[in-house]
Amino acid sequence: MRFRTRLMLVLLTVVVVSQLATGLAFLHATQQDALAKGNQRLEVGARVLNQLLENRGDQLRDNVAILADDFGFKSAVSSQDNVTLQSVLANHGDRADADIVLLSDLDGQLLASSHHPAQTPMPFPALFETARQQGSAVSVVIADGQPYEFVLLPVYAPNVIGWVGMGFLIDDAVVEEIHSLTGLEISVVNYATPQTLTYLTSSYLQTEAQELSQLGNAVMGGAYSQTSQMTPDDRYLTYASTLYRDSQNQTFALIQLSRNELLAAYDDLQWQLLGIVALILLFTLALAAWSARSISRPLVALADAAKRIGQGEHVTALPSESPRSETGLLANTLRSMQDDIAQREATLRHQSRHDLLTDLPNRISALEDINRRIQARHPFTLLRLAIKDFRSINDTFGYALGDHVLVRLAQRLQGLKPPVQSAYRLASDEFLLLLDMPNAPLDWHTRTRQALSQPIDLDKSLISLSLAVGEVSYPDHGDSAQLLLRRADIALDSARHHQDAHQRYVEGQDERHLRQLTLIHDLRDAVSNNELWMAYQPKIATHNGQVCQFEALMRWRHPSLGFVPPDEFISLAERSGNIRQLSQWMLEHVTAQLHEWQQQGHRVSVAVNLSASDVTDAELPRQLAELLARYHLAADQVSLEVTESAVMQDIEAATRTLNELSRLGMSIAIDDYGTGYSSLAQIKRLPVNELKIDKSFVLKIDTQEDDLTIVRSTIEMGHSLGLSIVAEGVENAASASLLNRLGCDYLQGYWFAKPMPSDDVLSWLDAVEVFTFTR
C-alpha cells in the first residue's frame, strides 16, 4: 500500500473513530436522558393513579358514612330485616354510583350483598380485619376476578351493630381518565397465574392489550415494580404499580410509554447527527487527500532516492526542503548515508578481496585476475607456495610470531619484480604468485626461492624458511581458474613430500588426487554398504609346525573402483579421521566371527591391527572387554598388533591404553618392526609380548646378507628381552628354514597361505598338515 494512501487512511480513521466515539457517546447520553424523562413520566402517572383512587375512595367513604348514619338503615340492621336492608343498600349504591355494596354483622357474616349470597362469610377477610382493628378500611379488592376500590365502615347504634361497604369497579372509565390526564397508556390487569390474565381494562386497542398477558412472569416477579423497564419486544417503557396481592390474585396497574413517542426526538437527532458526521467525513476526506499528497510527495521522492541508493546508484537530485524541516533533515541524512555507503563499500570491497593479516589480495582476487587472463588468452604461470612445517613454528614460537613470519613473507612476495605480476594469500601458510610468462627459467626459480627463504628474526631467533612450490601453466594445465588452482595444489602437495621442494604439475596427478578424494568420501559409507570384509592369514609356530593364530586383515571392494589395497585406504582413513569407525567395525566383526567358529567347535585365536588413534583411545579397553563378554571369548583369543610409528605419536597415552589391554590378558605385538624410529629400549617400556619383523627384511633374507644380519640381531635382542619374534613375508622354503635356524618363533607369509575369507578358514584348518622346516 502506498504511503499516501496509508496516510490518508490514518487521517480518515482518526476522524471517523473520534466522530463515532463522540456521536455514540452523545446519542447514548441523549437516549439515557430520554429514558430518564420517560421514567419520571411513568412515576408521575403512577402517582396520578394513586391520587385518583384515593379521591374516589374518599368520596365513597362519605357516601358509606351517610348510609351508616341513616336512622332507618340502622333500624333495619337492628331488626335484621333482610328485604329492607337489600332495598336500602341498592338505593344508596345507585345514588353513590357504587358497583358493589354489602352489609355484615359483627362477625363478618353477610346480611345483604349485591354480589354475594346472604349468610356467607365476608369475601374480603383481610379488609374486614383491617376495619375491625382501625375502625374503617379503604383498599382495592378482587371480586369475581375484578378489581374494586372498596370502603368498609362500622354501623353504630350506639355501639357497632354491623359493617357496611361500597366499592366501585376500576374499569375503562378510570383508565381513560388517567390516560387523558397523563397521556400515558394504562392497563389494569389481574393475574391468577403468570399465564392467566383474568381481567383486563386498558387504554390500548384490544389487540395490543392482549399482549400484556405475556408479561405475567416478569410482572409477578417484581421486574417492573422497582423501576421502569422496556418490554421484551422493546416497544414500551413499562412501570407496574401493585393494586392488590394475595395468594390467589395479583392486580397491577401497568403504566406504559411508547418507545416511538419516547425516542421520537432522539431519532430525529440521530439522523441530524448522521448528516453532520457525513459532512465532516466528506470535508475530512478532501483535507486528508490534500494533506497526504502534500506530505507524501517529498517522502515518495526520498523513498525512490533511497531505493536507487540501495540498488547502488549514485543519486544527486534530492527534494530541496528547508534544512530545519523533517523532509530536509531526511534528505541530508540520505546524502550522508550515500557517502557513508560508498566509503563502506570501498572498504568492504577491499577487505573482501584482500587478506586481513598480510593485506595481500586473497583467493577471490586471484580467481578474478586468473579469469581475466584466461579470457584474454594470455599465457601465464602460477606458483603455489607453502611454508614447510609451519605448524611447528606456531607450536614453538606461538601464533603471534607465526603471524609475523607470514607478514614478512608476504612483504617479500610483494617486493618481487617481473615476471611476477601479483602475489596472493590463499590460506593459512599458502601463497600464490602470478607470473607473466608461460614458464619460469630454472635459475629464476633458484634465485627467488633463495630470496624468499632468507632467515627471519623471531624474538632474537633466526628462523630459516623452507618453502614448497607447486607450478602450473596456462594453457598447458587447464583452461579455468578453479582447475589451475586445484592442479597447483596437487603439485604443491607433491612438493611437500619430495626431496626437490619445487614440483611442476604432471599429467595423471589430478586423477590420483581425484581417486583419493573419492575413496575418502566413499569410505564413510563402506561399512553401512557392506563393502568391507575380513581376510585371515595363518601364523605358524616353528617349534611344532602347527597353526597358532590368524592375523585379521581388512579388505575393501569398492563398487566402481574394485579392489582397493589396504595400504591405500587405511592411510586415507587415518588422514580423514575415519579410522576409528573402521576399527570399531573390525573389532565387532572379528569377535563375532570367533564366536561363530567357537560354536562350530573350533577355538581360534586372531590378531587384529590397531591404528594410532586406537592406541590413544582411553575407551578401547572397556569396549574390548564388553565384546569379549558379549561373545563369551577368552582374552587370549584376541591379540593386538600396533606399529612403532603409531605408538611413538603419543607414547604416554599409548602406554596407558596398552597397559589396560595387557591387564585384560591380551597379548600385544609391535608390527612392522624395523621401519620406524623406535629402539628396543623404548619398546621395553611397553607391555609388549611379540615383535613382528617387517617383511621388507624377510623377503630376500636368503640372498641379502644385510637383511640376514638385521633379522639375526633383532631375534637375539628380542629374545634377550623375553619377547617372541614373528617374521612376516615368508614366501619360500629356504627363507622359512633359515628363520627357523635363527630361532624365530613364528612365521607368516604366502608360503604357508595367502589371506583367506572367513568361510575358508575352518576347511583350510581341517585340510592342512603340520609344516616341517629343514635345519
N, C-alpha and C positions, 0 to 999 in steps of 0.2 A: 504494500500500500504506500502511495506517495506521501511525502512529508506534508504537503499542502492539504491533502485530503485528511490525514490524521489530525492536523492542527485544527481544521475546520470542524471535524467531528468532535474533537475535545471541547472546543468552544461551545458548540451546539449542545453537547452532553451536559456541560456545566450549567448552561442556561436552562435546558429542559428539566434537569434534575432540580435546580433551585426553584424554577417556576412550579413544577409539580409538587415539590415539598411545600412551598408557600400556599399554593392553591388548595392542596389537600388539607393542610392544617387549617386554612381559613374556612373551607367547606365543612370540615369536621366540627370546628367551633360553632359555625352557624347552625349546623344540624343539631348539635347539642343544646344550643340556645333555644332552637325551636322546640325541641323535645322538653326542655325545662319549662318553657311557657305553656306547652300542652299539659304538662303535669300540674302546673298551677291552675289552669282552667278546669281540669278534671277535679282537683281538690275543691275548687270553688263550687263546682256543680254538686259535689257530694254534700258540701255544707248547705247549699240551697235546698237540696232534697231533705236533709235532716231538719232544716228550719221549717220547710213547708209541712212536713209530717208533724212537727212539734206544734205548729199553729193550728192545724186541723185537729190535732189531739186536744188542744186547749178548748177549741170550740165545742168539740164533742163532750169534753168534761163538763162544760157549762150546761149543755143540754141534758146530760145524765144527772147533774146536780139538781136541775129543775124538776126532773121526774122523781128523783129520790125524795124531794121535799114536798111533793104533792100529797095533800091530806087524803084525797080519795085513793091515791095509789098506795099510801101507807096502810089505809084501812083494808084495801083489797089484799095486801100482803099479810096483814094480821089475820084476816079471816081465811086466807088461802083460797080465795075464790078464783079458781083457775081460769074460768071463762072471762071474768072481768080483767084478770091480770094479762091474759093473752091479748085482749082488745086494747087495753091501755098501752101495753108495750108496742103494739103495732102502730097505734095512733102517734105516740111520741116518736117512734122510729121514723115514721114518714115525715113528721114535721122537722126532724133533725137531719133528714136525708141519710139516715143510718142504713147500712146494708145488712147488719146483723144486730139483734137485741136478745138479751136473756136475763132471767131472774133466778137466783138460787137462794136456798135457805142458808142458815149459818154454817152448815156442814158441807156446803158446796153441792147439795143435791138440787138439780134443776127443778124449778116450779113452772117455768114457762120459757120458751125459746123459739126464735124464728127459724132456726136451723137444726135444732136438736130435740129429741123426744123428751117429754117431761119425766120426772123421777129417774133421771140418769145422772151420773157424776159430772161434775164440772169438766168441760172439754179442754180447759186451759189451766191445768193444775198449778203450773209454775206461776202464772199470772195471779191466780187466786191466792197462792201462798204469799206472794209479794204484797197483795192488797191487805191481807189479814195482818201482816207484820207492819206495814207502813200506813194503813188506813185508806189507801187508794192505790191504783196501779194503771199505768198507761204503757202499752207496748204493742209490737207487731205480733200477731198470732196467725196460725195456719188453721184454716177450717176447710175441709174437703179439698186440701191441696192448694188453697188460695190464700194470699196474704191479706190481712186486715189490720188497720190501725185501730186498736181496741182500748176502751176505757172501762174500768170496773170500780164502782163506788159503793159504800155501805148505805143501807136504808135504816134510819133511826126512828124509834117510836116509843119512848125517847132513846131506848137502847137499840143496839143493832139487831134488826129483826131479819135482815137478808142482804143480798148483794145484787145490784143491778148493773148491767153493762151494755154498751153500744159500740159498734165498730163500723168503719167504712172500708170498703174494698179499695186496695191500691191497684187501680185499673188504668185504662188508657187515658182517662181524663187527667189523672195525676201525672202520668208520664208526659203527656202533651204539654201540660202546664210547665213542667221542669224544662222540657225541650224549648218551649217558647221563651222562657226566662233566660236560659244559658246558651242556647244554640247548640247544645250537646245532644248526642244520641244517648237515650237511656232505656234500659231494659230491666224489668223486674222478673227474676227467674227463681224458681224453686226446684231444687234437685232432691228427689227421693233417694236416688243413687247417682254416681258420677255420670252414668249414661242415660238416666231417666229424667227428662225435663217435664215436670208435672204441671207447670203453669208458666205462662209467658205473656207478658204485656210489654210492648216495645214501641218506640217511635220509628223503628225500621219498617220497611216493607216486609210482608210475611215471609218472602223467600230468603231475605237476608237474615231475618230474626231466627229462622230455623237453624242457622249455622251456630248459634250460641250454645246449642246442646253439646257441641263438640268440645266446649271449654270446661265441661263438668269437672274432670280430674284436677285440672290446674286451679280452677276457682275454689273448689272444696279444699284443696291443699294449701290455700292461702297465697298462691303465687301472685295474685293481683291485689291483695289486701294491704300489703305493706307499702307498696309503691306501684305506680302505673307501669305497664309493660305493653310491648307490641304483641298482638295476637300472632299465632303461628304462621298465618298467611301474610303477615306483615302489612295488613290493611288498616288496622285500627289500633290506636293507643287506648288502653283499657284500664279502668280502675274499678275495683269491686268493693262496695260498701255493704257490710253484713247487716241485714234487717232482722233475721231470726235464725236460731240454730238450736236444734235438739237432736235426739238420737235417730229421728226418722226423717226430718226435713232440715234443709239448709236453704235460706232465702237470701238472695243478694240483689242489690241494685247495681247493675253493670253500666257504668258511665263511660262513653267512648267518644273518641275524636278521630275523624277520618285522617289517615296519613296524607292523602292528597290535599286535604284542607290545611293540615298542619304544616306540610312542607311545600306548599304552593309557592310561597315567596322564596324558599330555598332553591326550588327547581329553577325558578326564573333567574335567580342569582347565579346558579350553576352554569346556565347557558351564557349568561353575560360574561362570567369569568372565563369560560372556554373561548369565547370570542376574543377577549383581551389577550389570553395566552397565545392564541393563534396569530394575532397581530404582532405580539412580541417575538414569537418564533420566526415569523417572516422577516421582521426587521433584523433579528439576530443572525439569521441565515445570510442576509445580504452583507451585514457587517463582518461576519466570520469569514465569508468568502473574500471580501476585500482585504481583511487583516491577514488571512492566511496567505493570500497572494503576495502582499507587500512584504510579509515577514519571510516567506519561504523562497522568494525569488533569489535573493543573495545567498541563502543557505543551500539552495539547489545548485547554484553555480559553484559554491565552495565544495559541495559534495562531489560534483562532477570533477572538479580540480583534484580533490583528494583521491578519487578513483583513478584518474590518469597518473597521479604521482605514484599510487600503489602499483600501477602497471609498468612503472619505470620511465614514464615520460617526464621531461623537464618542462614544467608549466611556468610561464612568465606572466600571463594575464590573469589576475585575480580581481574579484569585485572590489572597487575602491569605496571604502566607507571611512567614517571618522575613526581615527585610531583609538578613541576612547569608547566607541560603541562595541557591543559584543561581537558584531559581524566583523568590524575592523580588527579586533583582537584575534578572532579566529583566522582571518586572512593572514595576519602577521605570523600567527602560530604555524600555519601551513607552510609559509615561506621558510621559516626557521626549520620546520620539520623536514622540508625537502632538502635543505642544505645539509642537515644532520644525517639524513638517509644517504645522500650521495657520499658524504665523508665516510659513514659507517660501511657502506657497500664497498668503497675502495679499500677500506681496512680489511673487511671480511674476505674480499676477493684475494687480497694479498695473502692473508692468513690461510685461506683455503688452498692456495697454490704454493705455499712455502712452509718449510719445516719450522716449528716454533723454536727449537733449540739452536739450530745452525743457521737459520734464515736462508737455507738453500731451497730452490724450487723442489716440490715434492713429487710424488708419483703422478698426481693429476696433471701437473705442468709437463712432466716427462711424456705422458701419453699424448697431450695436445701437441707438443713440439714434434714428437715422432710422427704422428699422423699428418702434420703439415708437410713434413719432408717426404713422407710416402706419397701424398697427393701430388707433390711437385716432382716425384720420381727422381729425387736427388739421392745418390748413393751415400751411405754413411755407415759408421761403425759404433756399436755400443759396447762399453766396458762396464761390467757389473763387478764392483769391488766389495770386499768384506774383510774385517779385521779378524784374523785367526785368534782363537782363544780369548775373544773379547769378554766372555763371561768371567774368566779368571781375573781379568783386570778389575771388573766390578767387584768380584768377591774379595780381592786382595786390597784394593785401594778405596773401595766404596763407590757408590753411584755418582756422587758429585764429581770426583776426579775422573770417573769414566766418561761423564758428560764432557768434561774438559778435553779429553782425548778426541771425542767426536767433533767438538768445535774446532780444535786445532787442525784436524784432518780436513774438515770442511773448508777452512781458510786456505789450506794448501791446494785443495782441488779448485777453489775459485781462482787461485793465482796461476793456474796452468795456462800456458799460451797455446795458440793454434798449433795443431789442428783441433784442439779441444774447443768446442763451441759452448757447451753448457755442462754444469755439474748439478746433480740432484741427490737428495737423500730419499731412499725408498723405504727403509725400515730401520730397525734398531741400529745395527752397525753396517748396513748395506748402503752403498752409494752407486751412482751411475754417471758415467761420462759419455757425452755425445761428441763423436769425432767427425769432422767434415772430410772424411776420406773413406774409400772402400776398405782399405786395410792399413793398419799402422805398422811401420817397419819395426823389426826386432830391436834395433838399437834404441829407438824411441821408447819402446816398452821398458827396456832395461833402465834407461835414464829416469823415466817417470816413476817407476817403482822405487828406485833408489831415493829419489827426492821425497816421495810420499812416506817412505819408511824411516826417515831420519828420526832419531830418538826424541821423545817429548819429555820435558821436565815436569814430573808429577811430584809435588811436595818434596822437592830436592832429591827426587829419584828419577833417573833417566830410564824411560820405557821405550824400547825399540819395537816398532810396529812390524808385524808380519802380515802382509796382505795377500789375499787370494783373489784372482781376477778371472772372470769368465767373459769371453768375447763372442759377439755375433755381428754379422754384417747384413745390410740391406743392399741388394735384394737377394743375396745368396741364401740366407737362412730364414726368410719369411717375408710376407707382404702385409703384415698387420702388426700394430704396436703390441698387442697382447701376446701374439705368437713370439715376437722377437724378445720381449721381456722374459717370457717363460723359458725360452731356449737359452737366454743369457743366464737365467737362474740355474738351469741344468748344467751349463758349462761351469758356473761358479761352484756348484756342489761337487763337480768332478775335481776342480782345482783345490778345494778344501782337503781332499783326501789323496792328492797326487803330490809327488815329490816336487814337480815343477808347478809352482803356485799360479801359473798363467796357463789357462786352457781355452782353446777355441772350440766352439761347438762343432761336433762331428755328427754327421747323419746317422741315425739309429739311436742316439742317446734319448731322443724325445720318446721313442717307442718304449724303451726300457723304463723311462720315468712314468709314462702312462700306465705301463703294466704294474709298476709298484703302487701307483695310486689306486688302480683297480683292485689289486689284491688287498690293500689296506681297507678299502671301502667294503669289499665283499667278505672280508674276514669276520666282520661283526655279525653277519648272518650265517656263517658257515655252520655254527653249532645248531641253530634252530632249523636249518635246512637239511640236517643230517648228511653234510658233505664230508665230515671228518670221520676217520676210523683209526683203530689202533692195530699196529703190527707188532709181533713179538719175535725176538731173536734170542736163541738159547745161549747160555753161558755154561762152559764145560769145565769141570774140576779136573786138573791134571793128575791128581794123585789116584783117581779111580776111573777116569774117563767117562763119568756119568754127568747128566744134565743136573745142575744145581739150582739154576734160576733162569728167568727170561727177562730181557730188557724190553719195556714197553716203548714203542716208537710211534709218534703221531704222524698220520698221513692225511693229505687233503687232495681230493679230486674236485677241481673247480668245474662248474657246469659248462663253461665255454673255453677255458684255458687248459683243461685237462689236468694231468698230474702236476702238482706244484711241489718242488723239492722242499723238504722240511727246513734245510738250512736257509732257504729264501723266505718262507712265510713266518718262521719262528723269529728271525731277526726283525722282520717288518712288524710282527706283533709286539715285540719289545719296544720298538721305536714309537709305535702308535698307541701304546697303553692297553692293548687287547690281550696281553699275555696272561694276565690273571684270570680272565674269563676262560681262556683255553686250558689253563692249569686246573681250574675247578672242574671243568668238563672231564678232563683226563682222569683226575683222581676219582671222581664219581664213577666213570665208565670202567676203570681198571678194577676198583674194588667190587663193583657189581659183577664183573667177569670172573674174578677169583671166587666169588660166592657161587656163581653158576658152575664153575669147574668142581668146586668142593661138593656141590650137590650131586655131581656125576661121579664122585668117588676119587678125584684127583686133587691132592693138596699141593698147590703150585705156589712158588714164590716169584714175585715180579719186582723189578727195579724201575722206578719212574724218575724222570729228569725234572729238576726244579730250576726255575729262572731266577734272576737276580731279585725281582720283586717278590717272588715266593719266599726266598730265604730271609727276607727282611720283614715279612708279614707276621706280626705277633699272633694273628688269629689262626695261622696254619696248623699248629699243634692241636688246637681244640677241634678244628674241622676234621683232621685226620682221625682223631680219637673217636669222634662221632661216627665217621664212616666205618671204622673197624668194628665198633659196637653194633651198628645197624646191620652189617653184613656178616656178623659173627666170625670175624677173622682174627688170627693171632698177629701180634706186631711183627714177627719175623717173616710174615708172608708179603710184607711191603717194605722194600728198602728204597733209599733215596740217593739220587746222584745229582751233584751240583758242580758246576765248573769253577775253576780257580778264579776267573775274572768276575763271576757273579758274587763270590764270597768277598773278594777284595774291594768291591764297590763300597760296601759298608760293613767292615769286618766285625765291628762291635755288635750291630743289630743281627748280623748273620750268626754270630757266635751264640747269642741269646736264643734265637729260634732253633738252631741245630742242637743245643743242649736240651731244650724242651723235647724235641723229637727223639733224642737219644734216650731221655728218661722214659719215654713211652716204650722203649725196647726196639726201636727201629735201627737198622744198620745204615750207615752213611758212607758214601763213596765220593772221592774227588774225581770228576770226569775230565777227560782231555788233558791229563796232567802233562806238563812239559811245554804247553803252548802259551801259558800265561807268564806273569812276572812274580809269582809267589815262590817261596822256598819251603823246604821241608820244615824249617824252623817255625815259619808262620803257620803251616798246616798243623804242626804239633799242638798248637793252642786249641784246635777244633776237635770235637768228639768224632773223629774220622776212623772208620774201620778198614777202608779199602782205598787203593789208588788205582785209577784206570789209566794206563799209558796210552797216549793218543796214537791213533792208527798211522799218523804220518811217520812215526818212528818204527812201526812194526811192519809196514807193507814191504819194505826192502831190507829187513834185518838180516836176511840170509845172503845178501850181496853187498850191503853197505856197512863198512867197518865202523864208521862214526855212529850210525844208528845202533849198532850192536853194543858199542861202548856205553851209550846213553842209557839203553834199556838195562844193561847189566848193572850199572851203578844205581839206577833207580830201584831195581829189585833189591839190591843189597841194602841200600839205605832205608827202604820201606820196611824190610824185614827187621832191620835193627831197631825200628820204632814200633814194632809189633803190628804192622799193617799188612793186610793181604794185598796181593798185586794181581790186577786183571789187565791182560793185553787184548786190545780190540784191533780188528783189521787183519786177523789171521786168515790168509787166503790160500795157503798151500801146506802140504805135509811137512816140508822142510822147515818152514817158519814155526809150525806147531812143535816139532821135535826139538828145535833149538831153544824155544822158550821153555819147554819142559826141562831141558838140561840146565837152563839158567835158574830154575827154581820158581818160575812164575806159577802162581796158584790157580789162576783161572784164565781160560782162553775164550775168545768170542770172535766170530768172523764168518765170511762166506764159505770157508772150507767145511764148516760144520753145518750151517744152514743160513739161508737168507731170511730176513724178516718175513713172517707169515701171518695171514689173517687169523683171528681168534678161532674160527671154525676149523682150522687145520692143525691147531696145536696138539689136541689130545690124540688125534690119529697119528701125528708125527712122533709123539712120545711113545705110543704103543709100538710103532714100527722100528724105532731107532735102536741100535745095539750100543754096547759100550765102546767108546772111542779108545784106540790104543795109540801110543806115541813111541817112536823109536828113540833110543838113547844114543 
